[in-house]
Amino acid sequence: MKKSISLFLIFLFLINAVYAGETYNLDFKKTNSYLVGLAEGDRVEFELKDVLNTVVIKEVNPGNLDIAIFIDISDKNTSLKIPLYSKIDQKRYVKLDLEKDGETDVYIIYKNSNSTAASVLFQLPAGPNENLEVLPKSQFSQGSLLRNLVYLFLALIVVLLVLFFLFRKRQKRQQK
């Protein structure tokens, strides 16, 4: 009897029937984007605008990912925490607006997946880029566009003339 109970307990410890997943904490104060490898059951937590949020990976499929998003899960928020469910893939991503002010606070972008894990990008929206180089308008002026069209038209005429003379020369050979 003792042997069967001990074997049963060993069997229970060896079987991991419930996989709770890992928790990943993102700190957007350090960097604006994180690429995270996630499996089913994994959770991503991040604090943004003094609000703690979490994204839970519900299901991983080749080509897409089902997620549940919980906004403001802190202890200060006593309201019912209802998740937002979403499916993301190469064509669909999530834009979270935490303050409901019409401006996106964070993007959740699917990168790739297989049947067990997915790669997901969490990214803040891009701010003004001081290093952005703006080309001068003179480079795209009407005169340069018109000049390029004239060159293209002249090149087309030359090609047509060459083809015409080759075709004519071939016909003269066939007549002889």
VMD Tcl script that builds the backbone (N, CA, C; Angstrom):
set m [mol new atoms 528]
animate dup $m
set s [atomselect $m all]
$s set {name element resname resid chain x y z} {
  {N N MET 1 A 0.820 -1.191 0.000}
  {CA C MET 1 A 0.000 0.000 0.000}
  {C C MET 1 A 0.868 1.261 0.000}
  {N N LYS 2 A 1.900 1.263 0.883}
  {CA C LYS 2 A 2.785 2.412 0.945}
  {C C LYS 2 A 3.515 2.608 -0.375}
  {N N LYS 3 A 3.842 1.507 -1.018}
  {CA C LYS 3 A 4.559 1.585 -2.289}
  {C C LYS 3 A 3.674 2.210 -3.364}
  {N N SER 4 A 2.419 1.849 -3.419}
  {CA C SER 4 A 1.506 2.394 -4.431}
  {C C SER 4 A 1.229 3.876 -4.190}
  {N N ILE 5 A 1.131 4.284 -2.930}
  {CA C ILE 5 A 0.913 5.702 -2.623}
  {C C ILE 5 A 2.154 6.512 -3.003}
  {N N SER 6 A 3.327 5.996 -2.678}
  {CA C SER 6 A 4.550 6.723 -3.023}
  {C C SER 6 A 4.725 6.800 -4.541}
  {N N LEU 7 A 4.396 5.746 -5.280}
  {CA C LEU 7 A 4.459 5.788 -6.751}
  {C C LEU 7 A 3.451 6.788 -7.309}
  {N N PHE 8 A 2.275 6.830 -6.711}
  {CA C PHE 8 A 1.255 7.788 -7.148}
  {C C PHE 8 A 1.732 9.225 -6.922}
  {N N LEU 9 A 2.340 9.511 -5.778}
  {CA C LEU 9 A 2.852 10.850 -5.494}
  {C C LEU 9 A 3.997 11.227 -6.436}
  {N N ILE 10 A 4.885 10.286 -6.684}
  {CA C ILE 10 A 5.979 10.543 -7.640}
  {C C ILE 10 A 5.403 10.828 -9.020}
  {N N PHE 11 A 4.401 10.079 -9.417}
  {CA C PHE 11 A 3.743 10.276 -10.707}
  {C C PHE 11 A 3.124 11.669 -10.793}
  {N N LEU 12 A 2.477 12.125 -9.717}
  {CA C LEU 12 A 1.886 13.464 -9.702}
  {C C LEU 12 A 2.946 14.560 -9.826}
  {N N PHE 13 A 4.071 14.380 -9.167}
  {CA C PHE 13 A 5.130 15.385 -9.238}
  {C C PHE 13 A 5.798 15.424 -10.611}
  {N N LEU 14 A 5.842 14.281 -11.283}
  {CA C LEU 14 A 6.487 14.236 -12.593}
  {C C LEU 14 A 5.620 14.839 -13.693}
  {N N ILE 15 A 4.319 14.743 -13.531}
  {CA C ILE 15 A 3.408 15.273 -14.547}
  {C C ILE 15 A 3.147 16.744 -14.256}
  {N N ASN 16 A 3.437 17.563 -15.228}
  {CA C ASN 16 A 3.148 18.990 -15.111}
  {C C ASN 16 A 1.920 19.269 -15.961}
  {N N ALA 17 A 0.752 19.102 -15.376}
  {CA C ALA 17 A -0.493 19.227 -16.128}
  {C C ALA 17 A -0.843 20.680 -16.423}
  {N N VAL 18 A -0.444 21.589 -15.566}
  {CA C VAL 18 A -0.791 22.995 -15.746}
  {C C VAL 18 A 0.490 23.784 -15.955}
  {N N TYR 19 A 0.523 24.489 -17.074}
  {CA C TYR 19 A 1.675 25.339 -17.349}
  {C C TYR 19 A 1.218 26.788 -17.197}
  {N N ALA 20 A 1.690 27.453 -16.174}
  {CA C ALA 20 A 1.253 28.818 -15.899}
  {C C ALA 20 A 1.952 29.832 -16.796}
  {N N GLY 21 A 3.100 29.502 -17.302}
  {CA C GLY 21 A 3.805 30.416 -18.188}
  {C C GLY 21 A 4.725 31.354 -17.427}
  {N N GLU 22 A 5.477 32.104 -18.184}
  {CA C GLU 22 A 6.437 33.056 -17.633}
  {C C GLU 22 A 5.831 34.457 -17.637}
  {N N THR 23 A 6.364 35.315 -16.785}
  {CA C THR 23 A 5.964 36.722 -16.762}
  {C C THR 23 A 7.165 37.560 -17.169}
  {N N TYR 24 A 6.966 38.430 -18.148}
  {CA C TYR 24 A 8.013 39.322 -18.634}
  {C C TYR 24 A 7.610 40.755 -18.301}
  {N N ASN 25 A 8.511 41.491 -17.668}
  {CA C ASN 25 A 8.260 42.888 -17.317}
  {C C ASN 25 A 9.015 43.783 -18.285}
  {N N LEU 26 A 8.297 44.691 -18.935}
  {CA C LEU 26 A 8.901 45.621 -19.871}
  {C C LEU 26 A 8.987 46.993 -19.227}
  {N N ASP 27 A 10.112 47.658 -19.389}
  {CA C ASP 27 A 10.311 48.993 -18.845}
  {C C ASP 27 A 10.511 49.958 -20.011}
  {N N PHE 28 A 9.439 50.662 -20.382}
  {CA C PHE 28 A 9.514 51.577 -21.520}
  {C C PHE 28 A 10.276 52.858 -21.192}
  {N N LYS 29 A 10.699 53.019 -19.950}
  {CA C LYS 29 A 11.546 54.167 -19.601}
  {C C LYS 29 A 12.977 53.931 -20.076}
  {N N LYS 30 A 13.353 52.647 -20.242}
  {CA C LYS 30 A 14.702 52.301 -20.695}
  {C C LYS 30 A 14.808 52.300 -22.214}
  {N N THR 31 A 13.824 51.708 -22.880}
  {CA C THR 31 A 13.851 51.632 -24.346}
  {C C THR 31 A 12.425 51.695 -24.881}
  {N N ASN 32 A 12.294 52.099 -26.143}
  {CA C ASN 32 A 10.968 52.299 -26.732}
  {C C ASN 32 A 10.338 51.041 -27.302}
  {N N SER 33 A 11.112 49.971 -27.454}
  {CA C SER 33 A 10.529 48.762 -28.046}
  {C C SER 33 A 11.199 47.515 -27.493}
  {N N TYR 34 A 10.415 46.449 -27.438}
  {CA C TYR 34 A 10.887 45.151 -26.981}
  {C C TYR 34 A 10.371 44.081 -27.928}
  {N N LEU 35 A 11.244 43.194 -28.353}
  {CA C LEU 35 A 10.862 42.024 -29.127}
  {C C LEU 35 A 10.947 40.837 -28.171}
  {N N VAL 36 A 9.793 40.189 -27.909}
  {CA C VAL 36 A 9.712 39.173 -26.875}
  {C C VAL 36 A 9.264 37.851 -27.494}
  {N N GLY 37 A 9.963 36.772 -27.153}
  {CA C GLY 37 A 9.547 35.430 -27.545}
  {C C GLY 37 A 8.599 34.884 -26.492}
  {N N LEU 38 A 7.390 34.519 -26.911}
  {CA C LEU 38 A 6.346 34.127 -25.959}
  {C C LEU 38 A 5.726 32.793 -26.330}
  {N N ALA 39 A 5.340 32.030 -25.307}
  {CA C ALA 39 A 4.620 30.768 -25.496}
  {C C ALA 39 A 3.217 30.929 -24.910}
  {N N GLU 40 A 2.361 29.941 -25.157}
  {CA C GLU 40 A 1.011 29.983 -24.596}
  {C C GLU 40 A 1.097 30.065 -23.085}
  {N N GLY 41 A 0.289 30.938 -22.502}
  {CA C GLY 41 A 0.267 31.104 -21.059}
  {C C GLY 41 A 1.218 32.165 -20.550}
  {N N ASP 42 A 2.153 32.624 -21.381}
  {CA C ASP 42 A 3.080 33.669 -20.944}
  {C C ASP 42 A 2.341 34.998 -20.795}
  {N N ARG 43 A 2.936 35.856 -19.964}
  {CA C ARG 43 A 2.315 37.144 -19.676}
  {C C ARG 43 A 3.362 38.235 -19.791}
  {N N VAL 44 A 2.971 39.363 -20.370}
  {CA C VAL 44 A 3.848 40.527 -20.485}
  {C C VAL 44 A 3.209 41.654 -19.696}
  {N N GLU 45 A 3.959 42.206 -18.750}
  {CA C GLU 45 A 3.476 43.334 -17.957}
  {C C GLU 45 A 4.288 44.571 -18.287}
  {N N PHE 46 A 3.617 45.710 -18.335}
  {CA C PHE 46 A 4.321 46.972 -18.534}
  {C C PHE 46 A 3.525 48.085 -17.884}
  {N N GLU 47 A 4.271 49.049 -17.364}
  {CA C GLU 47 A 3.644 50.223 -16.773}
  {C C GLU 47 A 3.821 51.375 -17.739}
  {N N LEU 48 A 2.719 52.026 -18.033}
  {CA C LEU 48 A 2.735 53.143 -18.966}
  {C C LEU 48 A 1.721 54.163 -18.492}
  {N N LYS 49 A 2.121 55.397 -18.422}
  {CA C LYS 49 A 1.266 56.488 -17.946}
  {C C LYS 49 A 0.743 56.176 -16.548}
  {N N ASP 50 A 1.614 55.651 -15.691}
  {CA C ASP 50 A 1.298 55.296 -14.299}
  {C C ASP 50 A 0.175 54.273 -14.176}
  {N N VAL 51 A 0.040 53.420 -15.172}
  {CA C VAL 51 A -0.987 52.378 -15.161}
  {C C VAL 51 A -0.303 51.052 -15.477}
  {N N LEU 52 A -0.573 50.029 -14.671}
  {CA C LEU 52 A -0.014 48.705 -14.900}
  {C C LEU 52 A -0.936 47.923 -15.829}
  {N N ASN 53 A -0.368 47.391 -16.917}
  {CA C ASN 53 A -1.126 46.657 -17.935}
  {C C ASN 53 A -0.487 45.299 -18.147}
  {N N THR 54 A -1.273 44.357 -18.621}
  {CA C THR 54 A -0.713 43.040 -18.903}
  {C C THR 54 A -1.341 42.469 -20.163}
  {N N VAL 55 A -0.531 41.694 -20.876}
  {CA C VAL 55 A -0.981 40.992 -22.076}
  {C C VAL 55 A -0.703 39.512 -21.845}
  {N N VAL 56 A -1.736 38.684 -21.981}
  {CA C VAL 56 A -1.610 37.247 -21.778}
  {C C VAL 56 A -1.731 36.553 -23.124}
  {N N ILE 57 A -0.823 35.618 -23.393}
  {CA C ILE 57 A -0.860 34.852 -24.637}
  {C C ILE 57 A -1.828 33.690 -24.438}
  {N N LYS 58 A -2.953 33.743 -25.145}
  {CA C LYS 58 A -3.978 32.712 -24.997}
  {C C LYS 58 A -3.695 31.500 -25.870}
  {N N GLU 59 A -3.352 31.749 -27.138}
  {CA C GLU 59 A -3.118 30.639 -28.058}
  {C C GLU 59 A -2.123 31.056 -29.122}
  {N N VAL 60 A -1.172 30.164 -29.395}
  {CA C VAL 60 A -0.163 30.395 -30.427}
  {C C VAL 60 A -0.437 29.429 -31.578}
  {N N ASN 61 A -0.571 29.970 -32.774}
  {CA C ASN 61 A -0.766 29.177 -33.984}
  {C C ASN 61 A 0.278 29.604 -35.011}
  {N N PRO 62 A 0.623 28.720 -35.941}
  {CA C PRO 62 A 1.510 29.178 -37.016}
  {C C PRO 62 A 0.794 30.263 -37.826}
  {N N GLY 63 A 1.339 31.457 -37.813}
  {CA C GLY 63 A 0.757 32.537 -38.602}
  {C C GLY 63 A -0.090 33.524 -37.824}
  {N N ASN 64 A -0.499 33.216 -36.580}
  {CA C ASN 64 A -1.273 34.179 -35.803}
  {C C ASN 64 A -1.167 33.890 -34.320}
  {N N LEU 65 A -1.770 34.778 -33.540}
  {CA C LEU 65 A -1.632 34.730 -32.094}
  {C C LEU 65 A -2.896 35.304 -31.465}
  {N N ASP 66 A -3.465 34.603 -30.470}
  {CA C ASP 66 A -4.611 35.109 -29.707}
  {C C ASP 66 A -4.099 35.658 -28.386}
  {N N ILE 67 A -4.481 36.909 -28.082}
  {CA C ILE 67 A -4.022 37.544 -26.849}
  {C C ILE 67 A -5.208 38.099 -26.067}
  {N N ALA 68 A -5.005 38.252 -24.766}
  {CA C ALA 68 A -5.959 38.927 -23.890}
  {C C ALA 68 A -5.218 40.086 -23.252}
  {N N ILE 69 A -5.806 41.279 -23.330}
  {CA C ILE 69 A -5.170 42.493 -22.837}
  {C C ILE 69 A -5.961 42.998 -21.629}
  {N N PHE 70 A -5.265 43.173 -20.514}
  {CA C PHE 70 A -5.875 43.719 -19.310}
  {C C PHE 70 A -5.278 45.103 -19.080}
  {N N ILE 71 A -6.118 46.118 -19.048}
  {CA C ILE 71 A -5.663 47.492 -18.858}
  {C C ILE 71 A -5.936 47.898 -17.414}
  {N N ASP 72 A -4.964 48.513 -16.793}
  {CA C ASP 72 A -5.038 49.005 -15.418}
  {C C ASP 72 A -5.413 47.895 -14.438}
  {N N ILE 73 A -4.444 47.013 -14.201}
  {CA C ILE 73 A -4.681 45.892 -13.280}
  {C C ILE 73 A -4.126 46.171 -11.892}
  {N N SER 74 A -3.770 47.410 -11.631}
  {CA C SER 74 A -3.181 47.741 -10.331}
  {C C SER 74 A -4.220 47.593 -9.218}
  {N N ASP 75 A -3.734 47.519 -8.005}
  {CA C ASP 75 A -4.623 47.375 -6.857}
  {C C ASP 75 A -5.464 48.625 -6.622}
  {N N LYS 76 A -5.008 49.768 -7.124}
  {CA C LYS 76 A -5.772 51.012 -6.969}
  {C C LYS 76 A -7.082 50.953 -7.745}
  {N N ASN 77 A -7.085 50.229 -8.851}
  {CA C ASN 77 A -8.283 50.102 -9.677}
  {C C ASN 77 A -9.142 48.971 -9.106}
  {N N THR 78 A -10.271 49.330 -8.523}
  {CA C THR 78 A -11.136 48.326 -7.901}
  {C C THR 78 A -12.246 47.861 -8.835}
  {N N SER 79 A -12.313 48.413 -10.036}
  {CA C SER 79 A -13.366 48.000 -10.963}
  {C C SER 79 A -13.063 46.613 -11.530}
  {N N LEU 80 A -14.069 46.015 -12.130}
  {CA C LEU 80 A -13.932 44.689 -12.716}
  {C C LEU 80 A -12.936 44.746 -13.876}
  {N N LYS 81 A -12.002 43.834 -13.879}
  {CA C LYS 81 A -10.954 43.823 -14.902}
  {C C LYS 81 A -11.353 42.871 -16.021}
  {N N ILE 82 A -11.950 43.421 -17.056}
  {CA C ILE 82 A -12.416 42.634 -18.194}
  {C C ILE 82 A -11.370 42.712 -19.297}
  {N N PRO 83 A -10.924 41.570 -19.796}
  {CA C PRO 83 A -9.873 41.603 -20.832}
  {C C PRO 83 A -10.437 41.989 -22.199}
  {N N LEU 84 A -9.540 42.525 -23.014}
  {CA C LEU 84 A -9.830 42.770 -24.427}
  {C C LEU 84 A -9.157 41.647 -25.195}
  {N N TYR 85 A -9.932 40.893 -25.958}
  {CA C TYR 85 A -9.374 39.775 -26.711}
  {C C TYR 85 A -9.083 40.227 -28.132}
  {N N SER 86 A -7.964 39.750 -28.660}
  {CA C SER 86 A -7.588 40.123 -30.017}
  {C C SER 86 A -6.784 39.005 -30.656}
  {N N LYS 87 A -6.883 38.924 -31.972}
  {CA C LYS 87 A -6.065 38.011 -32.772}
  {C C LYS 87 A -5.168 38.890 -33.625}
  {N N ILE 88 A -3.859 38.652 -33.525}
  {CA C ILE 88 A -2.918 39.444 -34.319}
  {C C ILE 88 A -2.155 38.521 -35.258}
  {N N ASP 89 A -1.808 39.077 -36.425}
  {CA C ASP 89 A -1.016 38.353 -37.420}
  {C C ASP 89 A -0.229 39.375 -38.223}
  {N N GLN 90 A 0.285 38.971 -39.387}
  {CA C GLN 90 A 1.110 39.874 -40.199}
  {C C GLN 90 A 0.335 41.108 -40.655}
  {N N LYS 91 A -0.979 40.993 -40.813}
  {CA C LYS 91 A -1.777 42.108 -41.331}
  {C C LYS 91 A -2.512 42.875 -40.239}
  {N N ARG 92 A -2.655 42.283 -39.050}
  {CA C ARG 92 A -3.401 42.929 -37.973}
  {C C ARG 92 A -2.527 43.068 -36.736}
  {N N TYR 93 A -2.526 44.266 -36.167}
  {CA C TYR 93 A -1.803 44.520 -34.933}
  {C C TYR 93 A -2.717 45.314 -34.009}
  {N N VAL 94 A -2.275 45.514 -32.764}
  {CA C VAL 94 A -3.094 46.210 -31.778}
  {C C VAL 94 A -2.475 47.568 -31.488}
  {N N LYS 95 A -3.335 48.585 -31.482}
  {CA C LYS 95 A -2.931 49.918 -31.048}
  {C C LYS 95 A -3.687 50.193 -29.750}
  {N N LEU 96 A -2.959 50.252 -28.632}
  {CA C LEU 96 A -3.599 50.485 -27.336}
  {C C LEU 96 A -3.655 51.972 -27.023}
  {N N ASP 97 A -4.836 52.442 -26.672}
  {CA C ASP 97 A -5.042 53.804 -26.223}
  {C C ASP 97 A -5.465 53.712 -24.760}
  {N N LEU 98 A -4.512 53.833 -23.847}
  {CA C LEU 98 A -4.781 53.606 -22.430}
  {C C LEU 98 A -5.618 54.704 -21.792}
  {N N GLU 99 A -5.451 55.928 -22.255}
  {CA C GLU 99 A -6.172 57.059 -21.653}
  {C C GLU 99 A -7.456 57.412 -22.394}
  {N N LYS 100 A -7.731 56.691 -23.474}
  {CA C LYS 100 A -8.908 56.952 -24.317}
  {C C LYS 100 A -8.971 58.422 -24.758}
  {N N ASP 101 A -7.788 58.910 -25.199}
  {CA C ASP 101 A -7.699 60.280 -25.681}
  {C C ASP 101 A -7.520 60.361 -27.195}
  {N N GLY 102 A -7.616 59.211 -27.870}
  {CA C GLY 102 A -7.493 59.194 -29.318}
  {C C GLY 102 A -6.067 59.033 -29.816}
  {N N GLU 103 A -5.101 58.972 -28.917}
  {CA C GLU 103 A -3.705 58.805 -29.319}
  {C C GLU 103 A -3.203 57.439 -28.874}
  {N N THR 104 A -2.536 56.759 -29.780}
  {CA C THR 104 A -2.006 55.425 -29.484}
  {C C THR 104 A -0.871 55.533 -28.474}
  {N N ASP 105 A -0.933 54.712 -27.420}
  {CA C ASP 105 A 0.101 54.715 -26.398}
  {C C ASP 105 A 1.129 53.607 -26.611}
  {N N VAL 106 A 0.701 52.464 -27.149}
  {CA C VAL 106 A 1.633 51.359 -27.394}
  {C C VAL 106 A 1.081 50.479 -28.525}
  {N N TYR 107 A 1.997 49.967 -29.353}
  {CA C TYR 107 A 1.641 49.026 -30.412}
  {C C TYR 107 A 2.027 47.622 -29.975}
  {N N ILE 108 A 1.189 46.639 -30.298}
  {CA C ILE 108 A 1.522 45.233 -30.105}
  {C C ILE 108 A 1.507 44.615 -31.492}
  {N N ILE 109 A 2.686 44.216 -31.983}
  {CA C ILE 109 A 2.849 43.808 -33.377}
  {C C ILE 109 A 3.358 42.373 -33.440}
  {N N TYR 110 A 2.635 41.539 -34.161}
  {CA C TYR 110 A 3.026 40.147 -34.388}
  {C C TYR 110 A 4.178 40.124 -35.380}
  {N N LYS 111 A 5.221 39.339 -35.090}
  {CA C LYS 111 A 6.342 39.199 -36.015}
  {C C LYS 111 A 6.330 37.834 -36.703}
  {N N ASN 112 A 6.338 36.742 -35.935}
  {CA C ASN 112 A 6.246 35.401 -36.516}
  {C C ASN 112 A 5.948 34.403 -35.407}
  {N N SER 113 A 5.590 33.183 -35.814}
  {CA C SER 113 A 5.300 32.147 -34.813}
  {C C SER 113 A 5.378 30.776 -35.456}
  {N N ASN 114 A 5.440 29.775 -34.580}
  {CA C ASN 114 A 5.270 28.389 -35.002}
  {C C ASN 114 A 4.152 27.824 -34.131}
  {N N SER 115 A 4.071 26.537 -33.958}
  {CA C SER 115 A 2.950 25.976 -33.198}
  {C C SER 115 A 3.124 26.121 -31.685}
  {N N THR 116 A 4.303 26.513 -31.201}
  {CA C THR 116 A 4.518 26.588 -29.756}
  {C C THR 116 A 4.927 27.965 -29.242}
  {N N ALA 117 A 5.528 28.809 -30.063}
  {CA C ALA 117 A 6.021 30.103 -29.589}
  {C C ALA 117 A 5.835 31.169 -30.660}
  {N N ALA 118 A 5.781 32.413 -30.193}
  {CA C ALA 118 A 5.598 33.542 -31.102}
  {C C ALA 118 A 6.558 34.657 -30.726}
  {N N SER 119 A 6.883 35.462 -31.701}
  {CA C SER 119 A 7.721 36.630 -31.502}
  {C C SER 119 A 6.829 37.864 -31.654}
  {N N VAL 120 A 6.783 38.696 -30.600}
  {CA C VAL 120 A 5.873 39.841 -30.573}
  {C C VAL 120 A 6.675 41.095 -30.234}
  {N N LEU 121 A 6.384 42.175 -30.969}
  {CA C LEU 121 A 7.043 43.458 -30.745}
  {C C LEU 121 A 6.097 44.373 -29.974}
  {N N PHE 122 A 6.564 44.888 -28.837}
  {CA C PHE 122 A 5.845 45.893 -28.065}
  {C C PHE 122 A 6.600 47.193 -28.281}
  {N N GLN 123 A 5.908 48.203 -28.829}
  {CA C GLN 123 A 6.626 49.409 -29.247}
  {C C GLN 123 A 5.806 50.652 -28.949}
  {N N LEU 124 A 6.489 51.669 -28.427}
  {CA C LEU 124 A 5.857 52.972 -28.249}
  {C C LEU 124 A 5.778 53.659 -29.600}
  {N N PRO 125 A 4.784 54.530 -29.797}
  {CA C PRO 125 A 4.730 55.255 -31.071}
  {C C PRO 125 A 5.961 56.141 -31.225}
  {N N ALA 126 A 6.394 56.315 -32.455}
  {CA C ALA 126 A 7.587 57.119 -32.740}
  {C C ALA 126 A 7.273 58.585 -32.507}
  {N N GLY 127 A 8.175 59.263 -31.848}
  {CA C GLY 127 A 8.035 60.696 -31.628}
  {C C GLY 127 A 8.667 61.460 -32.770}
  {N N PRO 128 A 8.809 62.762 -32.618}
  {CA C PRO 128 A 9.457 63.532 -33.682}
  {C C PRO 128 A 10.909 63.096 -33.839}
  {N N ASN 129 A 11.305 62.878 -35.073}
  {CA C ASN 129 A 12.653 62.404 -35.355}
  {C C ASN 129 A 13.530 63.594 -35.720}
  {N N GLU 130 A 14.466 63.935 -34.833}
  {CA C GLU 130 A 15.329 65.080 -35.082}
  {C C GLU 130 A 16.347 64.795 -36.174}
  {N N ASN 131 A 16.628 63.524 -36.438}
  {CA C ASN 131 A 17.623 63.168 -37.444}
  {C C ASN 131 A 17.012 62.977 -38.829}
  {N N LEU 132 A 15.732 63.243 -38.970}
  {CA C LEU 132 A 15.062 63.057 -40.249}
  {C C LEU 132 A 15.578 64.075 -41.254}
  {N N GLU 133 A 16.029 63.583 -42.381}
  {CA C GLU 133 A 16.543 64.463 -43.426}
  {C C GLU 133 A 15.441 64.735 -44.434}
  {N N VAL 134 A 15.136 65.993 -44.630}
  {CA C VAL 134 A 14.101 66.380 -45.581}
  {C C VAL 134 A 14.792 66.884 -46.840}
  {N N LEU 135 A 14.425 66.279 -47.978}
  {CA C LEU 135 A 15.041 66.696 -49.238}
  {C C LEU 135 A 14.475 68.043 -49.665}
  {N N PRO 136 A 15.313 68.872 -50.258}
  {CA C PRO 136 A 14.809 70.183 -50.700}
  {C C PRO 136 A 13.773 70.035 -51.806}
  {N N LYS 137 A 12.799 70.943 -51.821}
  {CA C LYS 137 A 11.730 70.867 -52.818}
  {C C LYS 137 A 12.265 71.069 -54.232}
  {N N SER 138 A 13.363 71.803 -54.384}
  {CA C SER 138 A 13.898 72.078 -55.716}
  {C C SER 138 A 14.284 70.793 -56.445}
  {N N GLN 139 A 14.584 69.727 -55.679}
  {CA C GLN 139 A 14.954 68.465 -56.308}
  {C C GLN 139 A 13.754 67.858 -57.050}
  {N N PHE 140 A 12.557 68.206 -56.630}
  {CA C PHE 140 A 11.347 67.665 -57.249}
  {C C PHE 140 A 10.582 68.746 -58.001}
  {N N SER 141 A 11.289 69.706 -58.552}
  {CA C SER 141 A 10.623 70.810 -59.228}
  {C C SER 141 A 9.993 70.349 -60.540}
  {N N GLN 142 A 9.052 71.120 -61.019}
  {CA C GLN 142 A 8.319 70.803 -62.253}
  {C C GLN 142 A 9.269 70.738 -63.443}
  {N N GLY 143 A 10.280 71.621 -63.489}
  {CA C GLY 143 A 11.204 71.661 -64.614}
  {C C GLY 143 A 11.996 70.373 -64.767}
  {N N SER 144 A 12.492 69.812 -63.670}
  {CA C SER 144 A 13.283 68.590 -63.771}
  {C C SER 144 A 12.399 67.410 -64.167}
  {N N LEU 145 A 11.155 67.390 -63.725}
  {CA C LEU 145 A 10.232 66.330 -64.105}
  {C C LEU 145 A 9.935 66.398 -65.603}
  {N N LEU 146 A 9.689 67.590 -66.107}
  {CA C LEU 146 A 9.416 67.780 -67.530}
  {C C LEU 146 A 10.638 67.404 -68.369}
  {N N ARG 147 A 11.820 67.787 -67.918}
  {CA C ARG 147 A 13.048 67.460 -68.642}
  {C C ARG 147 A 13.237 65.942 -68.715}
  {N N ASN 148 A 12.968 65.226 -67.603}
  {CA C ASN 148 A 13.093 63.767 -67.605}
  {C C ASN 148 A 12.095 63.114 -68.558}
  {N N LEU 149 A 10.893 63.651 -68.645}
  {CA C LEU 149 A 9.899 63.118 -69.585}
  {C C LEU 149 A 10.338 63.317 -71.034}
  {N N VAL 150 A 10.953 64.457 -71.339}
  {CA C VAL 150 A 11.452 64.712 -72.700}
  {C C VAL 150 A 12.562 63.720 -73.041}
  {N N TYR 151 A 13.492 63.467 -72.105}
  {CA C TYR 151 A 14.554 62.479 -72.337}
  {C C TYR 151 A 13.983 61.086 -72.571}
  {N N LEU 152 A 12.989 60.725 -71.808}
  {CA C LEU 152 A 12.354 59.422 -71.959}
  {C C LEU 152 A 11.688 59.305 -73.332}
  {N N PHE 153 A 11.015 60.360 -73.769}
  {CA C PHE 153 A 10.357 60.360 -75.074}
  {C C PHE 153 A 11.388 60.248 -76.199}
  {N N LEU 154 A 12.510 60.971 -76.104}
  {CA C LEU 154 A 13.552 60.902 -77.129}
  {C C LEU 154 A 14.177 59.500 -77.174}
  {N N ALA 155 A 14.408 58.896 -76.028}
  {CA C ALA 155 A 14.972 57.552 -75.989}
  {C C ALA 155 A 14.007 56.551 -76.621}
  {N N LEU 156 A 12.726 56.703 -76.403}
  {CA C LEU 156 A 11.720 55.833 -76.999}
  {C C LEU 156 A 11.718 55.967 -78.526}
  {N N ILE 157 A 11.850 57.184 -79.016}
  {CA C ILE 157 A 11.893 57.406 -80.469}
  {C C ILE 157 A 13.124 56.725 -81.068}
  {N N VAL 158 A 14.280 56.853 -80.435}
  {CA C VAL 158 A 15.507 56.231 -80.942}
  {C C VAL 158 A 15.347 54.714 -81.000}
  {N N VAL 159 A 14.793 54.110 -79.955}
  {CA C VAL 159 A 14.594 52.655 -79.927}
  {C C VAL 159 A 13.647 52.234 -81.041}
  {N N LEU 160 A 12.556 52.974 -81.241}
  {CA C LEU 160 A 11.613 52.641 -82.310}
  {C C LEU 160 A 12.259 52.760 -83.687}
  {N N LEU 161 A 13.098 53.782 -83.901}
  {CA C LEU 161 A 13.785 53.939 -85.188}
  {C C LEU 161 A 14.741 52.776 -85.443}
  {N N VAL 162 A 15.477 52.347 -84.431}
  {CA C VAL 162 A 16.401 51.226 -84.581}
  {C C VAL 162 A 15.611 49.961 -84.933}
  {N N LEU 163 A 14.531 49.716 -84.246}
  {CA C LEU 163 A 13.700 48.538 -84.547}
  {C C LEU 163 A 13.122 48.612 -85.967}
  {N N PHE 164 A 12.715 49.804 -86.399}
  {CA C PHE 164 A 12.159 49.978 -87.741}
  {C C PHE 164 A 13.206 49.630 -88.808}
  {N N PHE 165 A 14.440 50.145 -88.654}
  {CA C PHE 165 A 15.480 49.866 -89.636}
  {C C PHE 165 A 15.895 48.394 -89.628}
  {N N LEU 166 A 15.946 47.748 -88.479}
  {CA C LEU 166 A 16.250 46.324 -88.422}
  {C C LEU 166 A 15.170 45.498 -89.109}
  {N N PHE 167 A 13.912 45.849 -88.896}
  {CA C PHE 167 A 12.806 45.135 -89.518}
  {C C PHE 167 A 12.848 45.312 -91.044}
  {N N ARG 168 A 13.162 46.526 -91.486}
  {CA C ARG 168 A 13.231 46.803 -92.933}
  {C C ARG 168 A 14.381 46.053 -93.584}
  {N N LYS 169 A 15.519 45.996 -92.919}
  {CA C LYS 169 A 16.673 45.287 -93.441}
  {C C LYS 169 A 16.361 43.793 -93.556}
  {N N ARG 170 A 15.638 43.250 -92.610}
  {CA C ARG 170 A 15.258 41.842 -92.632}
  {C C ARG 170 A 14.315 41.551 -93.807}
  {N N GLN 171 A 13.386 42.469 -94.070}
  {CA C GLN 171 A 12.452 42.278 -95.190}
  {C C GLN 171 A 13.201 42.307 -96.526}
  {N N LYS 172 A 14.186 43.190 -96.668}
  {CA C LYS 172 A 14.944 43.250 -97.909}
  {C C LYS 172 A 15.725 41.971 -98.143}
  {N N ARG 173 A 16.250 41.361 -97.086}
  {CA C ARG 173 A 16.972 40.081 -97.217}
  {C C ARG 173 A 16.018 38.974 -97.680}
  {N N GLN 174 A 14.826 38.976 -97.145}
  {CA C GLN 174 A 13.877 37.928 -97.509}
  {C C GLN 174 A 13.399 38.081 -98.954}
  {N N GLN 175 A 13.364 39.299 -99.489}
  {CA C GLN 175 A 12.943 39.508 -100.862}
  {C C GLN 175 A 14.004 39.057 -101.856}
  {N N LYS 176 A 15.259 39.046 -101.509}
  {CA C LYS 176 A 16.326 38.652 -102.423}
  {C C LYS 176 A 16.394 37.201 -102.577}
}
mol reanalyze $m
mol bondsrecalc $m
mol representation Tube
mol addrep $m
